[in-house]
Amino acid sequence: MRNREISEMPLEYPAKIALVTGASSGIGLAITHMLLLKGWSVYALARREFTLPEGSGRLIRVSCDLLDPKALRSAVDRILDEMSALDLLVNCAGIGLFGPHEQLKPEDLSEMLRLNLEVPILLCRLTLRALKASKGKIINISSVTAEKDSVFGCAYAGSKAGLSKFSKSLLEEVRKSGVGVSVIQPDLTRTEFYESLDFEPDADPAAALLPGQVADAVAYILDAPENLVVEELTLRPQINRIRRKNTGTTRHGTPVPPS
């Protein structure tokens, strides 16, 4: 499927419209593909090009620096001006930063905290009126680390705990308007997340989730009856085992590039 910039949008659209961040790789890519197969139009906020197998929906890539609030608002305004509707927001973009806290670069910490927590909160604010009009859904992809202590990942865990808490609090605020807010907390998942880190899931198939399994959880939330809101889903592999890479050096404090 060829990616379309927003200016190339066709005149007719499927009934459902989604906005997805982090769509160019990993879990976000799997979610985007699932939505396309279900016939959705998907607006993907991403800085880099990417391709997907054919689907029955339409993919529109919107180039945007998520860490630029003005650019983010402009991109959302353009989508809503063109479509006048939105049915789903999926906040999936994020980065991981690990290592002794005193050794992490302040600028890297700031980028991670903003992308993992500030950006989803801003996007919920920018899209909430449209989602209320459609009685749509917000799905935030957090992490299992939101619920546990994370040595050498305390700031990352803090950002995900904040996202999970925000999601649950927002649901209480907007549920009376018909908007559903769900948070998914995956454990180790086989994605590009670990490429720049000194650890990764063990090779045992039971030691990690697959991106498509997280996408299946999103599909479950979307297919739930109208009277039911899935507040939180935590996804765990059968066994808990990581593998240290044989790099010869410890690469703590390396941020994972955002989508």
C-alpha angles and dihedrals in degrees: 000000000000115000114238126209114227092258090062097056117142120239097243127056139185115260096259126063126193135185114207131183122201089030097142098075148009119355093357091054091050091049091049092050091049092052092049091052088053090055100256126146105235124201106199117200102206139140097216136055120255139169135218135193116264117288135176092248132066127258118209115183114208113196108223140151101229091201092061105082093197093050090046093052091045092052093049092046090052092051094048093044090054097041105026086205143067128184104179141024118193116188105198106139115110146132135220127225120184137179141077104329094231090057098053118103113248092225091053091049090051092051092050095047092048095048096042098043116005096050096052091047091051093047091051088052093048095048103034098095091053092046091051090053091053096035085235135164140255118206118187119194106217127158140254086247087075087077102043144046113270116200110208088010102064096127092047090049090048092054092050093044088053091051092050093048092046091051094053093045092048090052090058089050099049107025092096088061092057098255117135120213119192134174124205118201110195123188122212109342127184102247140119088275091100099046094100097035130088094236138049139172115292115262091247106110089225092059098074144028124241122237090241091059090058088048088053088056089054090050090051090055092047093049095049117117116268092251093057129076120190100216098183139002122188114195120199132178117236094254132031109226134134131186127222112226119239095237097133089231136063112246100195116159097033112139120221111235113251122239 
